[in-house]
Amino acid sequence: MSILDKPVSAQKIWTDEDYLWVTLSDGRQLATPLSYFPRLLNATKAQRDVFEISGRGIHWDELDEDVSVEGLLLGVGDQTNHHKNKAS
């Protein structure tokens, strides 16, 4: 079950030095720290400006980065290392 009662999609995307900004189809505007997404944080502004909006989120082909609207609403950052063993 999704946290979303009805489908919400990204309508407008932009970044500044510190944040990924997303305006959603229901009018909400989210600002998520780029530090949640190291690939975006380490990319140039020009690289961050080349993306595709899909029904479920945002994709940066050159950066191999996908961010879902649901993940943004939940405050979920990069999951690349999510399954690493945390025990030493």
Buried (B, 14 or more C-beta within 10 A) or exposed (E): EEEEEEEBBBEEBEBEEEBBEBBBEEEEEBEBEBEBBBBBBEBEEEBBEEBEBEEBBBBBEEBEBBBBBBBBBEEBBBEEEEEEEEEE
